[in-house]
Amino acid sequence: MKRAALLVSMIGLAACQAPGPISIPGITRAPQSAEEALEAYYRGLPDELYPVAPEGLPLPSSDTVLTRILVGSCLNEEKGDNQALRSVAAMPADLFMMIGDNVYGDTDGEAYRTGDADLTELRESFADLAARPDFQAVRKAHPMMVAWDDHDYGLNDGGKHFAFRRESERIHERFWGLANKDVGAWPGTYYARTFGPEGQRTQIIMLDTRYFRSDLTDTDAPGAAGKERYMPSSDPNQDMLGNDQWTWLENELQKPADLRLIVSSVQVIPNVHGWEAWSLLPEERARLYGLINETGANGVVFVSGDRHTAFLYRADDLLSYPAYELTASSFNKSYRDTTDEMDAAQIGAGYPKENFGSLDINWTEGTVTLAIHASDGSTVEEATDKFR
């Protein structure tokens, strides 16, 4: 690990010099960035440094009709056995989506500050997750799809300027068995899967809101309601998804589907708070809504995590049909028992205790019921959307 820290120092010095050869094995020209220079080092790391999730169930076949999907986020892998995870394992479902902060691999000392290019803490966190009996039970119970957020990305509130993001991506994709899938062939962790025949077709789009995202705009009133940490930006050059992911998303939205779940690690619809969310990049969020409308993508429901509180939302003026969002957070990172947060689009009170979410699809009626569940599996709040 000391070698990695030394390498980072070498790269920092090299980046300040005029173009010319530097003595880093495997690089034949001057690196254009610290990321590029680190690639040679990362390519030489042994496979045993990459933790792997316990063997899980394969995804449903492409013709499988989905009727229940479970979702959750924010799991501190160092805490004890978790009732919410146990409830997920015990509840019948066709699929489970773990959608960010699946570990907290940046809390002991962020690699960005300490120069730990090996991302030691992140690797250890994933190894700890793999060893948890409650997580192993979930892996045995349900096929899984995953997204990442900042704490399993490796940098709190991090975006595209995280110098070690390429290695973070490797750790993520190797752990979840994605390295040899389509998502492993491009930068970022976004991917999509479709299940069911025509008329009963569910498309799940897993966005990457970390790898390409611009820096956010710091608040001018820290702690103030609606401006707690950040505030919306008027900069038209700020980005959430990056050009390649935007193009990919446009193509995905043009594919046939009856119900589409757009999974974003951070919230999409609400405007009331100043924490990370699409509302901080208003032009990017308008672009998302516009793309859904322009492609004629029907049946879109947003799914998010991150907030350490579960919420349901409905907005009637964003798409050509009512837009719903389910925020499921968190498994075991609850900070309070009640919340008074209330967005204009919010359905009922938020639920800040340990929780997870579900989406129940009734193909006969053409509806999906979004629900928030307490850690014991009981239903706290629900809303039904007619997606046909």
N, C-alpha and C positions, 0 to 999 in steps of 0.2 A: 504494500500500500504506500510506503514511503516513495517507491519508484514512481508511482502515479503522481504524487504531489510534486516531485521533482520535474516530471514531464510537463505538468501544467505550468510550472515556473518557466521552463525552457520555451514553451509555446508562447507564453505571454511576452517574453523578451523578443522572440522571433517576430511576433506580430507587429512590434514597434520598429522593426528594421526595414530597410529597403528590400524589395524582392531579391531573392538569391537563395542558393542551396543552404539547407540546415541539416544537421546531423541527427535525423530521426529515422530509424530503420524502416524501410518499406515505402518511403516517400521520395520520389525522384525529381520533384520540382518544389518550389516554395509553396507551402500551403496557403490557401486563400482565406482561411479562418481557423480559429482554435478547434472547431468541430472537425474540420478536415484533417488537421494535424493529429488529432487524437485517434482517428480511424485506424492507423497502423498499429497503435498500441492495443486498441480494443480487439482487433482481429487476432491478436496473439494470445488472448486470454483463454484459459482452458475451460472446457464445457462444464466441469464440476463446480465452477463459480456461479453457475446459473441455476437457481432453484426451479423445481418443476412441480406443478400442482399434482395432487393425487389423481390417479386415473379416474376420469369421469365418463358419463354416458355420452354417446354420440348425439349430435343434433338430430331432431326429427327429420325424417325423409322429406323430400320436396313436395310430396303429395299428402302429407299428414295435415289434417285439419286441426288447428289449434283452438282450444276452448278456454284455457286458463294459463295466464302468464304471471309469474311472481317477480317482484323487483325490489331491490334494496341497495343501500349505499352506506358508506362511512362505518368501517369496522376497524377498531383499534386491536390489532393482532396480539397485543401484549396483555389485554384484559382476559379474565377467565371465561369459562363456558357461557355462551350467549343464548338466552331463551328465544330471542327473535329468530336466530339462525336455526335453532332446533324446531321452531314452529314452521319455518320455511321447509325444512326437510320432511316434516310430518304431513304437510298439506299437499293433497294431490294437485299436480300441475303438469303441463306439457313442456314448460320451459321456465328457467329462472335467469333473470338478468341482474348481474352485479355491476353497477354502473358508475363506480368511481369512489376514490378514497377507500379502495378495497383493502389497503394497508396504509399505515402511517409511517412511511419510510424516510421522513425528513424532520423529525421532531427532536432528536437528540442533538443534532448539529447539522444544519443544511449544508449539503455538499457544495452548493454555490458559494457559500461563505468560507468554508474550510478548505476548499480546493481538493476535496476527495473525489477525483475523477473516477475511482473504482465504484462509487456509489455503494459503499460498504453497508451502510445502514439500510438502504433500500433492499439490497440482496438478503440481508438478515431478516428483514420484515417479511418478505415473501416466504422465506424458509420457515419462519414461525407460523405463518398462515397455513402452510401445507401441513404442519404438524398438529393443528387444532382438531380434536375429535368432532366438534360441531361442524366445522367446515368439511371434514371428510364425510360426514353424514349427508350434507347437502350434495356433495359431488356424487355420492352413490344414489341419491334420490332423483335428481333432475339434470337434464341437459342444460348447458349454460352458454349464454352469450355475455360478453364483458365490454365495458368501456373504462377508461381511466379518468382520474381527476388530478388535482395538484399534488395530493399527498402520496399517491402511487406513481405520479410522474417524477417526483423527486424535489420539487420546489414549491413552497407555499405560494399560492396565487400565481404560479409561474406560467410563462408563455414561450414564445419562439426564441427568446434570448437566453434561455437556459442552455449553458454551454455543453452540458452532458446529456442533452435530450436524445441523441442517437443511441447511446448506451442504455438509457432508461427505456427506450422503445424495445431494444433487444431483450432486456430483462422481462418486460411485460409480455412480449410475444412468445418468448420461450417458456415462461411460466404457464401461460394459458394455452399452449399448443397451437399458436397462430403463426409461428415463424415460417412454416412450410405451406401456409394457406395463401390466398390472394393478398391479404392484408400485409403479409410479410414481404411482398415484392415492391412496396412503395413506402416513402416516408410518411409517418403518421400511423395512427391505429384505427382509422375509420374503415368500416366494412358493412355489408348488408346481406341479409338472407331472406328468402321468401318461402313460405310454407302453404300448402293447400292447393286444391284445384280451382279452376275458374268459378267464381261465385262464392268461394270460401277461402280466398287467398289473403294471407297476412304477410305484409312486408315489414321487416324490422331494419331500421337504418341506424347504425351506431356511429354517431359523429365523434370527431376528435376536436375538442374545444381547447386544447393545450398547445399542441406542437406548432401551430401556425399563428397563434393569436398574438396580436400586438399588445404592448404594455398598456395598462389601463391608466386613466387619469386620476391622480390623487385628489382626494376631497379637499375643499377649502374650509371645511368645518368638521374636523374629526369628531366622531361620536354623535353628531347631530342626526336626528331621525331622517332617514332617507338619504343621508350622506355619510353613513357610518365610517366607510373607508375610502370609497371611490365616488365619482360622479360622472354622469354621461359626458361623452366627448363629442365635440363638433368637428373633429378632424376627419375629413372624408377618406383619408388614406389608411385609417386604422382597419384592421382585419380580424376576423374571427376564425375563418376556416382555411384561408389560403386559396390561391387560384385553382390548383389541381383538385382540391376537395370540393370547391364550389362546382367545378365542371362535372365531377363525378356525381355530386348530389343531383344536379339537373338531370343527368342521364337516369339516375335511379328513380326519380320522381315521375319519369315518363314510362316506366315499366308498369305493366298491368297489376293492379292490386285492389282489393276491396276495403281493407283496413290497413293503415300505415302507421307504425309507431316510429316517430322520430325521437331518438334517445340522445339527449344532450346532458352532459354531466352538470352543467349549470342551468339555472332556470331560464325559461324563454318568455313567458307571458307577463309576469308581475313587474310592476314599476315602483313599488312602495319603498324599497330598501336600497342601501348603498353598498351592498356586498356584491361579490362577483355575480354577473348575470348578463344576458343579452341586452338588457336595458341600458347598460353602460356603453354599448356600441350601437346607438339607435339606427344608424344607416345600415349596418350589417343585419340588424333584426328586420328592418323594412325590406331588405334584400331577400331575406329568408321567406317572409310572408309573400312578397311579390313573386318569388320563384314558384312557390306552391300554387299560387293563383294562375300564373302564366302557363305552367305545365298542365293545369287542369287536374292536379293530383287530388283525388278524392280520399275521404276517410282518414285524414291526418289527425293523430293524437300525439301530443308531446309528453315525454317522460323525462324526469330530471331527478337529481339528488342534491348533495352538497350542503344543504341548509341546516342540518341538525334539527330539523322540524319538518313534519309532513304537511302537505297542503294539497287542496284541489282547486282548480280554476276553470272558469268558463268565460270566454270573450266572444261577443257576437259581431264585432266590427273589424276583425283582422283578416279572415278568410271569407270565401263565398258561402261558408256554412259555419256553424258555431265551432270555435276552437277550444279544446279542452287540454288541460295539463295535469298530470299526476306527479307530485314531488314526493319521493319516498326517502326519508333520511331522519334518524340514523339507526343502525343496528345497536351500537353500544357507545355512542359519543353524544349522549343527551346532556344538555347543560342546565335545563330548567324543567319544571312541571307544567307551566302554562305560558302562553304568549298572547299579547294583545295585537300582534301584527295583523293588519287587515288591508289587503289590496282591493281595488275596485272590482277586480275580476274574481275575487276569492269566493269559494263555496264553503261556508261554515268556518269554524275556528281552526287554526293550525294545531298540530299535535306534536309537541316537542319531546315527549317521552320516547323510549326505544320503540321502534316500529319497522314495518315493511309494507309494501303495497301489492295490489293484485289488479289484473285486468281480466274480467270474465266476459267471454264473447258468446253472444247468442245469435247464431247464424240464421235461425228461423225468423227471429224478430229483426235482425239487422242492427243489433245494439251491442255496445260494450259498456260494462259497468266498471268504473274506476273506484277502488276502495283503498282506504288506509286501515291497517291492522295494528293493534297493540302487540306487544311482544308475545303475548299468549295466543295470538291468532284471532282474537275477537275483533269485530269490525267497529271502527271508531267513526268513520265518515265514508259516504259513498255517493257517487253520481253516475247516472246512466246517460250515454250519448248514443243517439241514433245515427250511425255512420252511413247508412244507405239513403 
